[in-house]
Amino acid sequence: MQKVVFNMEPFTCPSCVKKIENTVAKVDGVNEVKVMFNSGRVRAEFDSSKTDADALENAIVRLGYPVLSKKVS
């Protein structure tokens, strides 16, 4: 399992959080998604044999939320 943390611009509404969590959770290979509203971060755990951090980033960007940086561990 790999983990990734995306640093985002500050979130402005709780519906943004749900939209991101639901979309990223649907990506094949994602086990867990947590959006941290106050810190503007999205943390995800995924199976690197099924997807990668770039695919998760693209899913978030397609929703209209810019990713400022990411850290994969």
PDB file with SEQRES, HELIX, SHEET and CRYST1 records, atoms N, CA, C and O in Angstrom:
SEQRES   1 A   73  MET GLN LYS VAL VAL PHE ASN MET GLU PRO PHE THR CYS          
SEQRES   2 A   73  PRO SER CYS VAL LYS LYS ILE GLU ASN THR VAL ALA LYS          
SEQRES   3 A   73  VAL ASP GLY VAL ASN GLU VAL LYS VAL MET PHE ASN SER          
SEQRES   4 A   73  GLY ARG VAL ARG ALA GLU PHE ASP SER SER LYS THR ASP          
SEQRES   5 A   73  ALA ASP ALA LEU GLU ASN ALA ILE VAL ARG LEU GLY TYR          
SEQRES   6 A   73  PRO VAL LEU SER LYS LYS VAL SER                              
HELIX    1 AA1 PRO A   14  ALA A   25  1                                  12    
HELIX    2 AA2 ALA A   53  ARG A   62  1                                  10    
SHEET    1 AA1 4 VAL A  30  MET A  36  0                                        
SHEET    2 AA1 4 ARG A  41  PHE A  46 -1                                        
SHEET    3 AA1 4 GLN A   2  MET A   8 -1                                        
SHEET    4 AA1 4 VAL A  67  VAL A  72 -1                                        
CRYST1    1.000    1.000    1.000  90.00  90.00  90.00 P 1           1          
ATOM      1  N   MET A   1       0.833  -1.194   0.000  1.00  0.00           N  
ATOM      2  CA  MET A   1       0.000   0.000   0.000  1.00  0.00           C  
ATOM      3  C   MET A   1       0.874   1.253   0.000  1.00  0.00           C  
ATOM      4  O   MET A   1       1.918   1.312   0.649  1.00  0.00           O  
ATOM      5  N   GLN A   2       0.423   2.220  -0.728  1.00  0.00           N  
ATOM      6  CA  GLN A   2       1.093   3.514  -0.727  1.00  0.00           C  
ATOM      7  C   GLN A   2       0.122   4.559  -0.209  1.00  0.00           C  
ATOM      8  O   GLN A   2      -1.096   4.394  -0.277  1.00  0.00           O  
ATOM      9  N   LYS A   3       0.685   5.629   0.306  1.00  0.00           N  
ATOM     10  CA  LYS A   3      -0.129   6.752   0.779  1.00  0.00           C  
ATOM     11  C   LYS A   3       0.298   8.002   0.040  1.00  0.00           C  
ATOM     12  O   LYS A   3       1.459   8.155  -0.341  1.00  0.00           O  
ATOM     13  N   VAL A   4      -0.662   8.896  -0.157  1.00  0.00           N  
ATOM     14  CA  VAL A   4      -0.364  10.172  -0.792  1.00  0.00           C  
ATOM     15  C   VAL A   4      -1.122  11.252  -0.037  1.00  0.00           C  
ATOM     16  O   VAL A   4      -2.252  11.046   0.406  1.00  0.00           O  
ATOM     17  N   VAL A   5      -0.486  12.396   0.098  1.00  0.00           N  
ATOM     18  CA  VAL A   5      -1.142  13.567   0.691  1.00  0.00           C  
ATOM     19  C   VAL A   5      -1.083  14.687  -0.336  1.00  0.00           C  
ATOM     20  O   VAL A   5      -0.009  15.060  -0.807  1.00  0.00           O  
ATOM     21  N   PHE A   6      -2.247  15.216  -0.675  1.00  0.00           N  
ATOM     22  CA  PHE A   6      -2.337  16.345  -1.596  1.00  0.00           C  
ATOM     23  C   PHE A   6      -2.578  17.614  -0.793  1.00  0.00           C  
ATOM     24  O   PHE A   6      -3.482  17.657   0.041  1.00  0.00           O  
ATOM     25  N   ASN A   7      -1.785  18.639  -1.036  1.00  0.00           N  
ATOM     26  CA  ASN A   7      -2.027  19.951  -0.433  1.00  0.00           C  
ATOM     27  C   ASN A   7      -2.879  20.746  -1.412  1.00  0.00           C  
ATOM     28  O   ASN A   7      -2.553  20.877  -2.592  1.00  0.00           O  
ATOM     29  N   MET A   8      -3.976  21.269  -0.887  1.00  0.00           N  
ATOM     30  CA  MET A   8      -4.958  21.953  -1.717  1.00  0.00           C  
ATOM     31  C   MET A   8      -5.116  23.388  -1.239  1.00  0.00           C  
ATOM     32  O   MET A   8      -4.592  23.779  -0.195  1.00  0.00           O  
ATOM     33  N   GLU A   9      -5.855  24.164  -2.032  1.00  0.00           N  
ATOM     34  CA  GLU A   9      -6.275  25.471  -1.548  1.00  0.00           C  
ATOM     35  C   GLU A   9      -7.307  25.224  -0.448  1.00  0.00           C  
ATOM     36  O   GLU A   9      -7.934  24.165  -0.426  1.00  0.00           O  
ATOM     37  N   PRO A  10      -7.495  26.178   0.461  1.00  0.00           N  
ATOM     38  CA  PRO A  10      -8.475  25.963   1.539  1.00  0.00           C  
ATOM     39  C   PRO A  10      -9.866  25.642   0.990  1.00  0.00           C  
ATOM     40  O   PRO A  10     -10.321  26.246   0.019  1.00  0.00           O  
ATOM     41  N   PHE A  11     -10.522  24.689   1.627  1.00  0.00           N  
ATOM     42  CA  PHE A  11     -11.876  24.315   1.217  1.00  0.00           C  
ATOM     43  C   PHE A  11     -12.869  25.329   1.773  1.00  0.00           C  
ATOM     44  O   PHE A  11     -12.671  25.882   2.854  1.00  0.00           O  
ATOM     45  N   THR A  12     -13.937  25.565   1.022  1.00  0.00           N  
ATOM     46  CA  THR A  12     -14.901  26.579   1.432  1.00  0.00           C  
ATOM     47  C   THR A  12     -16.247  26.000   1.848  1.00  0.00           C  
ATOM     48  O   THR A  12     -17.059  26.702   2.450  1.00  0.00           O  
ATOM     49  N   CYS A  13     -16.497  24.728   1.537  1.00  0.00           N  
ATOM     50  CA  CYS A  13     -17.803  24.174   1.901  1.00  0.00           C  
ATOM     51  C   CYS A  13     -17.706  22.674   2.144  1.00  0.00           C  
ATOM     52  O   CYS A  13     -16.881  21.991   1.537  1.00  0.00           O  
ATOM     53  N   PRO A  14     -18.554  22.164   3.035  1.00  0.00           N  
ATOM     54  CA  PRO A  14     -18.548  20.722   3.320  1.00  0.00           C  
ATOM     55  C   PRO A  14     -18.904  19.864   2.104  1.00  0.00           C  
ATOM     56  O   PRO A  14     -18.466  18.717   2.013  1.00  0.00           O  
ATOM     57  N   SER A  15     -19.686  20.400   1.176  1.00  0.00           N  
ATOM     58  CA  SER A  15     -20.037  19.597  -0.002  1.00  0.00           C  
ATOM     59  C   SER A  15     -18.810  19.326  -0.872  1.00  0.00           C  
ATOM     60  O   SER A  15     -18.747  18.302  -1.553  1.00  0.00           O  
ATOM     61  N   CYS A  16     -17.828  20.245  -0.853  1.00  0.00           N  
ATOM     62  CA  CYS A  16     -16.568  20.016  -1.578  1.00  0.00           C  
ATOM     63  C   CYS A  16     -15.879  18.768  -1.034  1.00  0.00           C  
ATOM     64  O   CYS A  16     -15.354  17.955  -1.795  1.00  0.00           O  
ATOM     65  N   VAL A  17     -15.888  18.628   0.267  1.00  0.00           N  
ATOM     66  CA  VAL A  17     -15.241  17.496   0.930  1.00  0.00           C  
ATOM     67  C   VAL A  17     -15.881  16.193   0.468  1.00  0.00           C  
ATOM     68  O   VAL A  17     -15.178  15.259   0.081  1.00  0.00           O  
ATOM     69  N   LYS A  18     -17.203  16.125   0.507  1.00  0.00           N  
ATOM     70  CA  LYS A  18     -17.919  14.905   0.112  1.00  0.00           C  
ATOM     71  C   LYS A  18     -17.684  14.579  -1.358  1.00  0.00           C  
ATOM     72  O   LYS A  18     -17.505  13.416  -1.721  1.00  0.00           O  
ATOM     73  N   LYS A  19     -17.685  15.604  -2.201  1.00  0.00           N  
ATOM     74  CA  LYS A  19     -17.496  15.397  -3.636  1.00  0.00           C  
ATOM     75  C   LYS A  19     -16.123  14.776  -3.898  1.00  0.00           C  
ATOM     76  O   LYS A  19     -16.010  13.829  -4.676  1.00  0.00           O  
ATOM     77  N   ILE A  20     -15.077  15.309  -3.250  1.00  0.00           N  
ATOM     78  CA  ILE A  20     -13.724  14.781  -3.435  1.00  0.00           C  
ATOM     79  C   ILE A  20     -13.622  13.360  -2.872  1.00  0.00           C  
ATOM     80  O   ILE A  20     -13.088  12.469  -3.533  1.00  0.00           O  
ATOM     81  N   GLU A  21     -14.129  13.146  -1.658  1.00  0.00           N  
ATOM     82  CA  GLU A  21     -14.051  11.817  -1.046  1.00  0.00           C  
ATOM     83  C   GLU A  21     -14.749  10.774  -1.910  1.00  0.00           C  
ATOM     84  O   GLU A  21     -14.202   9.696  -2.145  1.00  0.00           O  
ATOM     85  N   ASN A  22     -15.946  11.084  -2.380  1.00  0.00           N  
ATOM     86  CA  ASN A  22     -16.707  10.118  -3.179  1.00  0.00           C  
ATOM     87  C   ASN A  22     -16.026   9.813  -4.505  1.00  0.00           C  
ATOM     88  O   ASN A  22     -15.988   8.658  -4.928  1.00  0.00           O  
ATOM     89  N   THR A  23     -15.487  10.830  -5.165  1.00  0.00           N  
ATOM     90  CA  THR A  23     -14.848  10.631  -6.467  1.00  0.00           C  
ATOM     91  C   THR A  23     -13.562   9.825  -6.343  1.00  0.00           C  
ATOM     92  O   THR A  23     -13.346   8.883  -7.106  1.00  0.00           O  
ATOM     93  N   VAL A  24     -12.705  10.186  -5.390  1.00  0.00           N  
ATOM     94  CA  VAL A  24     -11.427   9.480  -5.231  1.00  0.00           C  
ATOM     95  C   VAL A  24     -11.670   8.045  -4.758  1.00  0.00           C  
ATOM     96  O   VAL A  24     -10.951   7.133  -5.166  1.00  0.00           O  
ATOM     97  N   ALA A  25     -12.669   7.835  -3.907  1.00  0.00           N  
ATOM     98  CA  ALA A  25     -12.963   6.490  -3.404  1.00  0.00           C  
ATOM     99  C   ALA A  25     -13.387   5.541  -4.521  1.00  0.00           C  
ATOM    100  O   ALA A  25     -13.223   4.328  -4.395  1.00  0.00           O  
ATOM    101  N   LYS A  26     -13.931   6.081  -5.612  1.00  0.00           N  
ATOM    102  CA  LYS A  26     -14.383   5.245  -6.731  1.00  0.00           C  
ATOM    103  C   LYS A  26     -13.241   4.784  -7.633  1.00  0.00           C  
ATOM    104  O   LYS A  26     -13.432   3.891  -8.458  1.00  0.00           O  
ATOM    105  N   VAL A  27     -12.061   5.377  -7.488  1.00  0.00           N  
ATOM    106  CA  VAL A  27     -10.913   4.964  -8.303  1.00  0.00           C  
ATOM    107  C   VAL A  27     -10.490   3.561  -7.858  1.00  0.00           C  
ATOM    108  O   VAL A  27     -10.291   3.312  -6.669  1.00  0.00           O  
ATOM    109  N   ASP A  28     -10.354   2.646  -8.829  1.00  0.00           N  
ATOM    110  CA  ASP A  28      -9.986   1.265  -8.516  1.00  0.00           C  
ATOM    111  C   ASP A  28      -8.637   1.219  -7.807  1.00  0.00           C  
ATOM    112  O   ASP A  28      -7.657   1.795  -8.280  1.00  0.00           O  
ATOM    113  N   GLY A  29      -8.596   0.530  -6.672  1.00  0.00           N  
ATOM    114  CA  GLY A  29      -7.353   0.393  -5.921  1.00  0.00           C  
ATOM    115  C   GLY A  29      -7.264   1.301  -4.706  1.00  0.00           C  
ATOM    116  O   GLY A  29      -6.361   1.147  -3.884  1.00  0.00           O  
ATOM    117  N   VAL A  30      -8.199   2.255  -4.579  1.00  0.00           N  
ATOM    118  CA  VAL A  30      -8.174   3.166  -3.430  1.00  0.00           C  
ATOM    119  C   VAL A  30      -8.841   2.484  -2.246  1.00  0.00           C  
ATOM    120  O   VAL A  30      -9.964   1.991  -2.356  1.00  0.00           O  
ATOM    121  N   ASN A  31      -8.142   2.458  -1.107  1.00  0.00           N  
ATOM    122  CA  ASN A  31      -8.672   1.831   0.103  1.00  0.00           C  
ATOM    123  C   ASN A  31      -9.317   2.832   1.038  1.00  0.00           C  
ATOM    124  O   ASN A  31     -10.343   2.551   1.656  1.00  0.00           O  
ATOM    125  N   GLU A  32      -8.703   4.012   1.138  1.00  0.00           N  
ATOM    126  CA  GLU A  32      -9.188   4.991   2.112  1.00  0.00           C  
ATOM    127  C   GLU A  32      -8.919   6.397   1.588  1.00  0.00           C  
ATOM    128  O   GLU A  32      -7.875   6.668   0.996  1.00  0.00           O  
ATOM    129  N   VAL A  33      -9.884   7.284   1.820  1.00  0.00           N  
ATOM    130  CA  VAL A  33      -9.732   8.692   1.447  1.00  0.00           C  
ATOM    131  C   VAL A  33     -10.190   9.523   2.635  1.00  0.00           C  
ATOM    132  O   VAL A  33     -11.247   9.268   3.212  1.00  0.00           O  
ATOM    133  N   LYS A  34      -9.391  10.513   2.993  1.00  0.00           N  
ATOM    134  CA  LYS A  34      -9.759  11.416   4.086  1.00  0.00           C  
ATOM    135  C   LYS A  34      -9.449  12.837   3.640  1.00  0.00           C  
ATOM    136  O   LYS A  34      -8.310  13.165   3.310  1.00  0.00           O  
ATOM    137  N   VAL A  35     -10.484  13.673   3.635  1.00  0.00           N  
ATOM    138  CA  VAL A  35     -10.297  15.079   3.315  1.00  0.00           C  
ATOM    139  C   VAL A  35     -10.271  15.847   4.633  1.00  0.00           C  
ATOM    140  O   VAL A  35     -11.208  15.781   5.428  1.00  0.00           O  
ATOM    141  N   MET A  36      -9.185  16.570   4.843  1.00  0.00           N  
ATOM    142  CA  MET A  36      -9.037  17.361   6.073  1.00  0.00           C  
ATOM    143  C   MET A  36      -9.414  18.798   5.753  1.00  0.00           C  
ATOM    144  O   MET A  36      -8.617  19.568   5.217  1.00  0.00           O  
ATOM    145  N   PHE A  37     -10.648  19.137   6.094  1.00  0.00           N  
ATOM    146  CA  PHE A  37     -11.250  20.416   5.729  1.00  0.00           C  
ATOM    147  C   PHE A  37     -10.421  21.603   6.205  1.00  0.00           C  
ATOM    148  O   PHE A  37     -10.124  22.505   5.422  1.00  0.00           O  
ATOM    149  N   ASN A  38     -10.047  21.610   7.479  1.00  0.00           N  
ATOM    150  CA  ASN A  38      -9.367  22.774   8.066  1.00  0.00           C  
ATOM    151  C   ASN A  38      -7.957  22.996   7.528  1.00  0.00           C  
ATOM    152  O   ASN A  38      -7.508  24.136   7.410  1.00  0.00           O  
ATOM    153  N   SER A  39      -7.260  21.915   7.205  1.00  0.00           N  
ATOM    154  CA  SER A  39      -5.876  22.062   6.731  1.00  0.00           C  
ATOM    155  C   SER A  39      -5.768  22.072   5.205  1.00  0.00           C  
ATOM    156  O   SER A  39      -4.683  22.295   4.669  1.00  0.00           O  
ATOM    157  N   GLY A  40      -6.875  21.833   4.499  1.00  0.00           N  
ATOM    158  CA  GLY A  40      -6.826  21.848   3.038  1.00  0.00           C  
ATOM    159  C   GLY A  40      -5.999  20.726   2.460  1.00  0.00           C  
ATOM    160  O   GLY A  40      -5.256  20.921   1.498  1.00  0.00           O  
ATOM    161  N   ARG A  41      -6.128  19.534   3.055  1.00  0.00           N  
ATOM    162  CA  ARG A  41      -5.361  18.384   2.577  1.00  0.00           C  
ATOM    163  C   ARG A  41      -6.291  17.223   2.250  1.00  0.00           C  
ATOM    164  O   ARG A  41      -7.372  17.082   2.823  1.00  0.00           O  
ATOM    165  N   VAL A  42      -5.840  16.405   1.319  1.00  0.00           N  
ATOM    166  CA  VAL A  42      -6.534  15.167   0.986  1.00  0.00           C  
ATOM    167  C   VAL A  42      -5.519  14.047   1.144  1.00  0.00           C  
ATOM    168  O   VAL A  42      -4.456  14.064   0.523  1.00  0.00           O  
ATOM    169  N   ARG A  43      -5.860  13.065   1.987  1.00  0.00           N  
ATOM    170  CA  ARG A  43      -4.966  11.925   2.216  1.00  0.00           C  
ATOM    171  C   ARG A  43      -5.650  10.678   1.660  1.00  0.00           C  
ATOM    172  O   ARG A  43      -6.842  10.468   1.886  1.00  0.00           O  
ATOM    173  N   ALA A  44      -4.901   9.860   0.940  1.00  0.00           N  
ATOM    174  CA  ALA A  44      -5.462   8.635   0.377  1.00  0.00           C  
ATOM    175  C   ALA A  44      -4.466   7.490   0.502  1.00  0.00           C  
ATOM    176  O   ALA A  44      -3.251   7.682   0.447  1.00  0.00           O  
ATOM    177  N   GLU A  45      -5.015   6.301   0.671  1.00  0.00           N  
ATOM    178  CA  GLU A  45      -4.207   5.083   0.685  1.00  0.00           C  
ATOM    179  C   GLU A  45      -4.659   4.242  -0.495  1.00  0.00           C  
ATOM    180  O   GLU A  45      -5.857   4.042  -0.695  1.00  0.00           O  
ATOM    181  N   PHE A  46      -3.698   3.744  -1.285  1.00  0.00           N  
ATOM    182  CA  PHE A  46      -4.063   3.023  -2.498  1.00  0.00           C  
ATOM    183  C   PHE A  46      -3.110   1.881  -2.788  1.00  0.00           C  
ATOM    184  O   PHE A  46      -1.980   1.846  -2.302  1.00  0.00           O  
ATOM    185  N   ASP A  47      -3.597   0.943  -3.598  1.00  0.00           N  
ATOM    186  CA  ASP A  47      -2.813  -0.198  -4.050  1.00  0.00           C  
ATOM    187  C   ASP A  47      -2.058   0.235  -5.305  1.00  0.00           C  
ATOM    188  O   ASP A  47      -2.671   0.487  -6.342  1.00  0.00           O  
ATOM    189  N   SER A  48      -0.747   0.319  -5.214  1.00  0.00           N  
ATOM    190  CA  SER A  48       0.057   0.834  -6.322  1.00  0.00           C  
ATOM    191  C   SER A  48       0.075  -0.093  -7.541  1.00  0.00           C  
ATOM    192  O   SER A  48       0.546   0.305  -8.606  1.00  0.00           O  
ATOM    193  N   SER A  49      -0.429  -1.318  -7.399  1.00  0.00           N  
ATOM    194  CA  SER A  49      -0.507  -2.197  -8.565  1.00  0.00           C  
ATOM    195  C   SER A  49      -1.765  -1.914  -9.396  1.00  0.00           C  
ATOM    196  O   SER A  49      -1.892  -2.393 -10.523  1.00  0.00           O  
ATOM    197  N   LYS A  50      -2.698  -1.128  -8.827  1.00  0.00           N  
ATOM    198  CA  LYS A  50      -3.953  -0.831  -9.537  1.00  0.00           C  
ATOM    199  C   LYS A  50      -4.064   0.625  -9.981  1.00  0.00           C  
ATOM    200  O   LYS A  50      -4.734   0.912 -10.973  1.00  0.00           O  
ATOM    201  N   THR A  51      -3.427   1.540  -9.273  1.00  0.00           N  
ATOM    202  CA  THR A  51      -3.506   2.955  -9.617  1.00  0.00           C  
ATOM    203  C   THR A  51      -2.266   3.665  -9.103  1.00  0.00           C  
ATOM    204  O   THR A  51      -1.410   3.045  -8.472  1.00  0.00           O  
ATOM    205  N   ASP A  52      -2.164   4.951  -9.367  1.00  0.00           N  
ATOM    206  CA  ASP A  52      -1.025   5.714  -8.859  1.00  0.00           C  
ATOM    207  C   ASP A  52      -1.488   7.096  -8.404  1.00  0.00           C  
ATOM    208  O   ASP A  52      -2.641   7.478  -8.607  1.00  0.00           O  
ATOM    209  N   ALA A  53      -0.583   7.826  -7.794  1.00  0.00           N  
ATOM    210  CA  ALA A  53      -0.911   9.141  -7.246  1.00  0.00           C  
ATOM    211  C   ALA A  53      -1.357  10.114  -8.330  1.00  0.00           C  
ATOM    212  O   ALA A  53      -2.204  10.973  -8.085  1.00  0.00           O  
ATOM    213  N   ASP A  54      -0.789   9.985  -9.529  1.00  0.00           N  
ATOM    214  CA  ASP A  54      -1.172  10.880 -10.628  1.00  0.00           C  
ATOM    215  C   ASP A  54      -2.634  10.694 -11.018  1.00  0.00           C  
ATOM    216  O   ASP A  54      -3.329  11.665 -11.315  1.00  0.00           O  
ATOM    217  N   ALA A  55      -3.103   9.442 -11.017  1.00  0.00           N  
ATOM    218  CA  ALA A  55      -4.506   9.177 -11.359  1.00  0.00           C  
ATOM    219  C   ALA A  55      -5.434   9.798 -10.324  1.00  0.00           C  
ATOM    220  O   ALA A  55      -6.485  10.335 -10.673  1.00  0.00           O  
ATOM    221  N   LEU A  56      -5.050   9.726  -9.055  1.00  0.00           N  
ATOM    222  CA  LEU A  56      -5.865  10.326  -7.993  1.00  0.00           C  
ATOM    223  C   LEU A  56      -5.857  11.847  -8.118  1.00  0.00           C  
ATOM    224  O   LEU A  56      -6.887  12.502  -7.957  1.00  0.00           O  
ATOM    225  N   GLU A  57      -4.688  12.393  -8.406  1.00  0.00           N  
ATOM    226  CA  GLU A  57      -4.590  13.844  -8.598  1.00  0.00           C  
ATOM    227  C   GLU A  57      -5.477  14.291  -9.766  1.00  0.00           C  
ATOM    228  O   GLU A  57      -6.174  15.301  -9.669  1.00  0.00           O  
ATOM    229  N   ASN A  58      -5.446  13.540 -10.856  1.00  0.00           N  
ATOM    230  CA  ASN A  58      -6.271  13.888 -12.012  1.00  0.00           C  
ATOM    231  C   ASN A  58      -7.754  13.859 -11.679  1.00  0.00           C  
ATOM    232  O   ASN A  58      -8.513  14.701 -12.160  1.00  0.00           O  
ATOM    233  N   ALA A  59      -8.179  12.892 -10.857  1.00  0.00           N  
ATOM    234  CA  ALA A  59      -9.586  12.808 -10.459  1.00  0.00           C  
ATOM    235  C   ALA A  59     -10.004  14.058  -9.683  1.00  0.00           C  
ATOM    236  O   ALA A  59     -11.113  14.561  -9.862  1.00  0.00           O  
ATOM    237  N   ILE A  60      -9.119  14.555  -8.824  1.00  0.00           N  
ATOM    238  CA  ILE A  60      -9.411  15.754  -8.033  1.00  0.00           C  
ATOM    239  C   ILE A  60      -9.432  16.993  -8.933  1.00  0.00           C  
ATOM    240  O   ILE A  60     -10.327  17.831  -8.823  1.00  0.00           O  
ATOM    241  N   VAL A  61      -8.453  17.101  -9.812  1.00  0.00           N  
ATOM    242  CA  VAL A  61      -8.356  18.263 -10.705  1.00  0.00           C  
ATOM    243  C   VAL A  61      -9.557  18.326 -11.644  1.00  0.00           C  
ATOM    244  O   VAL A  61     -10.060  19.413 -11.930  1.00  0.00           O  
ATOM    245  N   ARG A  62     -10.025  17.168 -12.129  1.00  0.00           N  
ATOM    246  CA  ARG A  62     -11.198  17.136 -13.008  1.00  0.00           C  
ATOM    247  C   ARG A  62     -12.445  17.689 -12.324  1.00  0.00           C  
ATOM    248  O   ARG A  62     -13.353  18.186 -12.989  1.00  0.00           O  
ATOM    249  N   LEU A  63     -12.486  17.602 -11.002  1.00  0.00           N  
ATOM    250  CA  LEU A  63     -13.612  18.166 -10.246  1.00  0.00           C  
ATOM    251  C   LEU A  63     -13.528  19.690 -10.137  1.00  0.00           C  
ATOM    252  O   LEU A  63     -14.495  20.350  -9.755  1.00  0.00           O  
ATOM    253  N   GLY A  64     -12.354  20.239 -10.480  1.00  0.00           N  
ATOM    254  CA  GLY A  64     -12.188  21.683 -10.435  1.00  0.00           C  
ATOM    255  C   GLY A  64     -11.420  22.190  -9.230  1.00  0.00           C  
ATOM    256  O   GLY A  64     -11.447  23.384  -8.934  1.00  0.00           O  
ATOM    257  N   TYR A  65     -10.733  21.290  -8.531  1.00  0.00           N  
ATOM    258  CA  TYR A  65      -9.956  21.678  -7.355  1.00  0.00           C  
ATOM    259  C   TYR A  65      -8.465  21.561  -7.666  1.00  0.00           C  
ATOM    260  O   TYR A  65      -7.970  20.452  -7.868  1.00  0.00           O  
ATOM    261  N   PRO A  66      -7.743  22.672  -7.709  1.00  0.00           N  
ATOM    262  CA  PRO A  66      -6.317  22.592  -8.024  1.00  0.00           C  
ATOM    263  C   PRO A  66      -5.508  21.953  -6.890  1.00  0.00           C  
ATOM    264  O   PRO A  66      -5.721  22.241  -5.712  1.00  0.00           O  
ATOM    265  N   VAL A  67      -4.586  21.092  -7.274  1.00  0.00           N  
ATOM    266  CA  VAL A  67      -3.666  20.464  -6.322  1.00  0.00           C  
ATOM    267  C   VAL A  67      -2.391  21.298  -6.316  1.00  0.00           C  
ATOM    268  O   VAL A  67      -1.760  21.479  -7.357  1.00  0.00           O  
ATOM    269  N   LEU A  68      -2.013  21.805  -5.148  1.00  0.00           N  
ATOM    270  CA  LEU A  68      -0.823  22.643  -5.048  1.00  0.00           C  
ATOM    271  C   LEU A  68       0.450  21.807  -4.994  1.00  0.00           C  
ATOM    272  O   LEU A  68       1.461  22.174  -5.594  1.00  0.00           O  
ATOM    273  N   SER A  69       0.406  20.684  -4.278  1.00  0.00           N  
ATOM    274  CA  SER A  69       1.560  19.787  -4.203  1.00  0.00           C  
ATOM    275  C   SER A  69       1.089  18.428  -3.711  1.00  0.00           C  
ATOM    276  O   SER A  69      -0.019  18.284  -3.195  1.00  0.00           O  
ATOM    277  N   LYS A  70       1.967  17.422  -3.882  1.00  0.00           N  
ATOM    278  CA  LYS A  70       1.638  16.098  -3.380  1.00  0.00           C  
ATOM    279  C   LYS A  70       2.878  15.435  -2.824  1.00  0.00           C  
ATOM    280  O   LYS A  70       3.996  15.713  -3.257  1.00  0.00           O  
ATOM    281  N   LYS A  71       2.668  14.553  -1.857  1.00  0.00           N  
ATOM    282  CA  LYS A  71       3.765  13.808  -1.251  1.00  0.00           C  
ATOM    283  C   LYS A  71       3.343  12.343  -1.169  1.00  0.00           C  
ATOM    284  O   LYS A  71       2.357  12.002  -0.515  1.00  0.00           O  
ATOM    285  N   VAL A  72       4.095  11.496  -1.833  1.00  0.00           N  
ATOM    286  CA  VAL A  72       3.787  10.069  -1.864  1.00  0.00           C  
ATOM    287  C   VAL A  72       4.743   9.357  -0.914  1.00  0.00           C  
ATOM    288  O   VAL A  72       5.945   9.625  -0.900  1.00  0.00           O  
ATOM    289  N   SER A  73       4.184   8.440  -0.116  1.00  0.00           N  
ATOM    290  CA  SER A  73       5.041   7.657   0.795  1.00  0.00           C  
ATOM    291  C   SER A  73       4.633   6.190   0.745  1.00  0.00           C  
ATOM    292  O   SER A  73       5.226   5.360   1.435  1.00  0.00           O  
TER     293      SER A  73                                                      
END                                                                             
